[in-house]
Amino acid sequence: MEEYNSHIDESFRDHISTVDAAGKRVWVYPKKPKGFFTTARNYVSYAFLLLFITAPFIRIKGDPLILLNVLERKFILFGIIFWPQDFHLFLLAMISFVVFIVLFTVVYGRVFCGWACPQTIFMEMVFRKIEYWIEGDYRSQIALNKAPLSLDKFFKKFSKHFIFFTFSFIISNLFLTYIIGTDEWWKIVSDNPLNHLGGFVAILIFTFVFYGVYARFREQICTTICPYGRLQGVMLDKKSINVAYDYVRGESRAHLKRGEDREAAGKGDCIDCHQCVHVCPTGIDIRNGVQMECINCTACIDECDSIMDKIGKPRGLIRYTSEEGIQNKTGFIWTKKVIGYTIILVVLLLSFTALLITRPDVETTILRTPGMLYQDQGNDHYSNLYNFKVVNKTRDTLPITFKITSHAGEIKLVGHIPEIVPNAISEGALFVILDQKDIHSIKTPITIGIYEGSKLIDEVSTSFVGPVL
């Protein structure tokens, strides 16, 4: 690798590929890719797009498949409801997901960026395809942009940006359904906008943000804003699988000459056609080695394979491989780092699964009312006032009762028995009444059971303040 690098101008690593020396944007016109990996990515992207479009509208017993309601602190992931009391579960799930991404980056490079990142999917599989459809492939786009303004150019540009804005509006509406739910979203779009001004303004803001990202900012999200792209250089090593150019086989690169024995001439399989550069959506030359801007989209693999087919060379000059694999011609090796990440991930997933399985359907909080002392009920009986909060995580209305399970005593609810409605928090107040003989200290520990009929569904420990005679 050192010998190979000695022949490469490394100055490209000092600046972003889409910004010139004067700091001016270098617009990228990627060639339309086609091939095995592009077809596979199309199908994967269509599956993700289908999930994105339908998830908020798919109902499981009345609840959406996915809901991220930050405003009301209610989260639903694949039908499982997470309340603020379940924050530890949600946090563990997010940590597991981050470790999962790190693990896959260490092992397989930026597979997530190329195959599953929403930015890549929408840019390459939606907006870029619209651009190809209206303006043609990369040479036609370059020619159109250089051409003077004409009716044809105006029509194409206007049509493209109109469709871009329309799709951005649709995406912003779908994005909002993940936050507020489809019912609230429908109220916003079907009613007078003035009655839902906040929601309407939010849709417009998201629309302009998405339009700006996909019409103008594009690959700059990956190269300048996304923290994951920046972290890539820290997480990768020589054993990480990446989209990489096999410089051992490809160098030294030279143009193809008819009838020439390239091996005898000391030339590699790379014919320096620059097709891998033309097809790159971030404008890099993959032959320069691992770069921060590379999103592992595999477009260069398909393009290079097609060139190898045409010149009668084996495929795989650009392929999924590691730096060590290129140098030593070896396959994937389980390193200590990979094993360590895998163990951590498995432990997190098992812990999350165990906590999810053992998660109670009802979670109750009972706290003595602040600032209230005990009350003398007569006949050596004393009472304390408590506030309770019951989180019903089921989809059923629960008739519940409270009983003291640690002492002989009585519980009286303030007002009527609360209706513990599905997927909601019910609040109220109650009195706990104890006999003087059961009060042994200023604060006596007690346990209150919450029952659904005769079934104990939760228990809460608290303290009872009373006189000590």
Secondary structure, DSSP 8 states (H G I E B T S, - for coil): -HHHHTTS-GGGGGS-TTB-TTS-B---------SHHHHHHHHHHHHHHHHHHHGGG-EETTEESEEEETTTTEEEETTEEE-GGGHHHHHHHHHHHHHHHHHHHHHHSSHHHHHT-HHHHHIIIIIHHHHHHHH-SHHHHHHHHHS---HHHHHHHHHHHHHHHHHHHHHHHHHHHHHH-HHHHHHHHHS-GGGGHHHHHHHHHHHHHHHHIIIIITTHIIIII-HHHHHHHHH--TTS-EEEE-HHHH-S-----TT--TTTTT--S-----HHHHT-TT---GGG---TT-----HHHHHHHHHHHHHT--S-SEEEE-HHHHHH-------HHHHHHHHHHHHHHHHHHHHHHT--SEEEEEEE-TT---EEEETTEEEEEEEEEEEE-SSS-B-EEEEESSSSEEEEESSS---B-TTEEEEEEEEEEEEGGG--SSEEEEEEEEEETTEEEEEEEEEEE----
